[in-house]
Amino acid sequence: MSQTAHSMVASCESDRFEFGANWRAFLSVLNDDRIAEAQRSLAGMLGSSELLGRSFLDIGCGSGLFSLAAWKMGARVHSFDFDPLSVRCAEELRRRYAVEDGRWTIERGSVLDASYMEKLGLFDIVYSWGVLHHTGDMWSAIAKAAAAVRGDGCLFIAIYNDQGPWSVFWTRVKRTYNRLPPVLRTPYLLGFGAALESAALGSAVLRLDLRRIVDRWTRYESVRGMSRWHDVIDWVGGYPFEVAKPEKILDFCRQRRFELTKLRTCGGKMGCNEFVFRRTANS
């Protein structure tokens, strides 16, 4: 890792959210339906439900859910995460579903560590959903992820949308959460979680769409197989935190000779914009 990147990460270390602890809790609600939905989500963005023989790098694997989804779709998967608890979560999923299958390797690592990324080599698919903006050096992380894509390969990333002043506000909320004594974090989380749901309820009422609120909690697994509660925890606590407008990501990746093949935005609202790029043949 470069001295600059190392110092930036170190400066955030004391405020860093325990992503792995949240993912460990998520594993208690993981089931076959959620796994199947993760596979459908991945296939929908990549344009194929068959990854047989393709290499798949999961940067910041978190719970390991999407590594598992890619493995079930036939890929050779390498997962890594900066958080040791996240690494153990992925190892637990491999134990449950893949036993000691040689197609899925897992270890601790950092996308900001240039020597580590170089050692990994190149992959057909480099995947990092909602991770690179939590590293403390987002643009460097995106560049290193892009550099791991082999010729004609795919880069699939999701990055928080830049909402201007609202993003500044949420940065402060997240930093404060991680600086609070543990005993105060739950009431703080519940307060902001309730505010988020109240805002969504108000919007749904105005549009006469109360069903949407019910679905947020009863059918949330239909969104990438995830859990609404664990995503709320991640949102309120997830720090370091950076954002980018879609055009910034597009320009950054095009400069590295990637072309956009699929884009799913959050409509200018709070959340992640998803991008699938393909490395151009002449790069």
C-alpha positions in Angstrom: 0.0 0.0 0.0 1.3 3.4 -0.8 2.3 5.8 2.0 -0.5 8.2 1.1 -3.2 5.4 1.0 -1.9 3.9 4.2 -2.1 7.2 6.0 -5.6 7.9 4.7 -6.8 4.5 5.9 -5.0 4.8 9.2 -6.7 8.1 9.8 -10.1 6.4 9.5 -9.2 3.3 11.4 -10.4 4.4 14.8 -13.8 5.4 13.3 -14.2 2.3 11.0 -17.5 0.5 11.1 -17.4 -3.2 12.1 -18.8 -4.4 8.8 -17.9 -8.0 9.6 -20.0 -8.0 12.8 -23.0 -6.9 10.9 -22.4 -9.6 8.2 -22.1 -12.3 10.9 -25.5 -11.3 12.2 -26.9 -11.4 8.6 -25.8 -15.1 8.2 -28.5 -16.0 10.8 -31.2 -15.0 8.3 -29.5 -16.3 5.1 -31.5 -19.0 3.4 -31.9 -20.7 0.0 -34.3 -18.0 -1.3 -31.9 -15.2 -0.5 -29.1 -17.1 -2.2 -31.2 -17.7 -5.3 -32.1 -14.0 -5.4 -28.4 -13.1 -5.2 -27.8 -15.3 -8.2 -30.6 -13.7 -10.1 -29.3 -10.3 -9.3 -25.8 -11.1 -10.4 -27.1 -12.7 -13.6 -29.3 -9.8 -14.4 -26.4 -7.3 -14.3 -23.8 -9.5 -16.0 -26.2 -10.7 -18.7 -25.7 -14.4 -18.0 -26.7 -17.0 -15.4 -23.8 -19.2 -16.5 -20.2 -18.4 -15.3 -18.7 -21.8 -15.9 -15.0 -21.6 -16.2 -14.7 -17.9 -15.6 -12.6 -16.3 -12.9 -14.4 -14.1 -10.4 -12.7 -11.7 -7.9 -14.9 -10.5 -5.1 -13.3 -7.4 -3.5 -14.7 -6.8 0.0 -16.7 -10.0 0.0 -18.6 -9.1 3.2 -20.9 -12.0 4.1 -19.6 -14.0 1.2 -23.2 -14.2 -0.3 -22.2 -13.0 -3.8 -19.0 -15.1 -3.8 -21.3 -18.1 -3.1 -23.7 -17.0 -5.9 -20.9 -16.7 -8.4 -19.5 -20.1 -7.3 -23.0 -21.7 -7.7 -23.1 -20.2 -11.2 -19.9 -22.1 -12.1 -17.2 -19.5 -11.6 -13.7 -19.9 -10.0 -14.0 -17.5 -7.1 -11.4 -15.6 -5.1 -12.8 -13.6 -2.2 -11.0 -11.2 0.1 -11.9 -8.6 2.7 -10.1 -6.2 4.9 -12.3 -7.1 7.9 -11.2 -10.4 9.5 -14.8 -11.1 10.6 -16.0 -10.8 7.1 -13.4 -13.3 6.0 -14.7 -15.7 8.6 -18.3 -15.2 7.3 -17.3 -16.1 3.8 -15.4 -19.1 5.1 -18.6 -20.2 7.0 -20.6 -20.0 3.8 -18.0 -22.0 2.0 -18.1 -24.6 4.8 -21.9 -24.8 4.6 -22.3 -24.9 0.8 -19.0 -25.6 -0.9 -17.2 -27.7 1.7 -13.5 -27.7 0.5 -14.2 -27.0 -3.2 -11.0 -25.8 -4.8 -13.0 -23.3 -7.0 -13.4 -20.9 -4.0 -10.5 -19.4 -2.2 -10.8 -16.8 0.6 -8.3 -14.7 2.4 -7.8 -11.3 4.1 -6.5 -8.5 2.0 -6.9 -4.9 1.0 -7.7 -3.5 -2.4 -5.4 -0.5 -1.5 -2.4 -2.8 -1.1 -0.8 -2.6 -4.6 1.5 -5.6 -4.0 -1.3 -7.8 -2.9 -3.5 -6.8 -5.9 -0.6 -7.4 -8.3 0.0 -10.8 -6.8 -3.6 -11.8 -7.4 -3.3 -11.4 -11.2 -6.1 -10.8 -13.6 -9.8 -12.0 -13.6 -12.6 -12.3 -16.1 -15.0 -10.6 -13.6 -14.0 -8.2 -10.9 -16.9 -7.5 -8.6 -17.2 -5.0 -5.7 -20.6 -4.0 -4.6 -20.9 -1.1 -2.1 -17.3 -1.6 -0.9 -14.8 0.7 -2.6 -16.4 3.8 -1.2 -15.7 2.4 2.3 -11.9 2.0 1.9 -10.9 5.6 2.8 -9.4 6.1 -0.7 -12.2 5.4 -3.1 -10.6 6.5 -6.4 -7.4 4.6 -5.8 -9.6 1.5 -4.9 -11.6 1.8 -8.1 -8.3 2.1 -10.1 -6.8 -1.0 -8.5 -10.0 -2.9 -9.0 -10.1 -1.9 -12.7 -6.5 -3.0 -13.1 -7.4 -6.5 -12.0 -9.7 -7.0 -15.1 -8.2 -9.1 -17.8 -8.6 -8.1 -21.5 -12.3 -8.2 -22.5 -13.2 -8.8 -18.9 -15.9 -7.1 -16.8 -15.8 -4.7 -13.9 -19.0 -4.7 -11.8 -19.0 -2.0 -9.1 -21.6 -0.2 -7.0 -20.8 3.2 -5.6 -22.8 5.5 -3.3 -24.6 8.3 -5.2 -23.4 11.9 -4.5 -26.3 13.9 -3.1 -24.3 17.0 -2.3 -25.3 18.4 1.1 -27.2 15.3 2.1 -24.0 13.2 1.6 -22.1 15.6 3.8 -24.8 15.1 6.4 -24.7 11.3 6.3 -20.9 11.4 6.5 -21.3 13.1 9.8 -24.0 10.7 11.0 -21.8 7.7 10.2 -18.7 9.1 11.8 -20.6 10.0 14.9 -22.1 6.5 15.2 -18.6 5.0 15.2 -17.3 7.4 17.8 -20.2 6.8 20.2 -19.7 4.4 23.2 -21.2 1.0 22.2 -24.0 1.4 24.7 -25.3 4.5 22.8 -25.0 3.0 19.3 -28.3 1.0 19.3 -30.6 4.0 20.3 -28.7 6.2 17.8 -29.2 3.6 15.1 -32.9 3.1 16.0 -33.5 6.9 15.9 -32.0 7.3 12.4 -33.5 4.0 11.2 -36.9 5.3 12.3 -36.3 8.6 10.5 -35.4 6.7 7.3 -38.5 4.6 7.4 -40.7 7.6 8.3 -39.4 9.5 5.2 -40.1 6.5 3.0 -43.6 6.1 4.6 -44.3 9.8 3.9 -43.3 9.4 0.3 -45.4 6.3 -0.2 -48.4 7.9 1.4 -48.1 10.9 -1.0 -48.1 8.4 -3.9 -50.8 6.2 -2.3 -48.3 3.3 -2.4 -48.4 1.8 1.1 -47.7 -1.6 -0.4 -44.1 -0.4 -1.0 -43.5 0.1 2.7 -44.8 -3.4 3.5 -42.6 -4.9 0.8 -39.5 -3.0 2.2 -39.6 -5.3 5.3 -41.5 -8.4 4.1 -39.9 -8.9 0.6 -36.6 -7.1 1.0 -34.7 -10.2 0.2 -36.0 -9.8 -3.4 -33.4 -7.0 -3.6 -30.2 -8.9 -4.1 -31.1 -11.4 -1.3 -30.3 -8.9 1.4 -31.9 -8.0 4.7 -33.5 -4.6 5.3 -32.5 -4.4 9.0 -28.8 -5.3 8.3 -28.7 -2.8 5.4 -30.1 -0.1 7.7 -27.3 -0.9 10.2 -24.7 -0.7 7.3 -26.2 2.6 6.1 -26.2 4.4 9.5 -22.8 3.0 10.6 -20.9 2.4 7.3 -17.7 4.6 7.6 -15.3 5.5 5.9 -17.8 6.9 3.4 -17.3 8.5 0.0 -19.7 9.2 -2.9 -19.6 10.0 -6.6 -22.0 11.2 -9.3 -22.5 8.6 -12.1 -20.8 10.7 -14.7 -17.6 10.9 -12.5 -17.5 7.1 -12.4 -18.1 6.9 -16.1 -15.4 9.3 -17.0 -12.9 7.7 -14.6 -13.4 4.2 -16.0 -13.5 5.4 -19.7 -10.1 7.0 -19.1 -8.9 3.5 -18.2 -10.4 2.1 -21.5 -13.6 0.6 -20.1 -16.9 0.9 -21.9 -20.2 0.8 -20.0 -22.4 -2.2 -20.7 -25.0 -1.8 -18.0 -26.1 1.0 -15.6 -28.6 0.9 -12.8 -29.0 4.1 -10.9 -30.8 4.9 -7.7 -32.6 7.7 -9.4 -30.6 10.5 -7.9 -31.7 9.4 -4.4 -29.8 7.9 -1.5 -28.2 4.6 -2.4 -25.8 3.0 -4.8 -25.5 3.3 -8.5 -24.5 0.1 -10.2 -22.1 -0.1 -13.1 -20.9 -2.9 -15.3 -18.0 -2.1 -17.6 -16.1 -4.2 -20.1 -12.4 -3.6 -20.8 -12.1 -2.6 -24.5 -10.1 -4.9 -26.8 -7.4 -2.4 -27.5 -6.6 -1.6 -23.8 
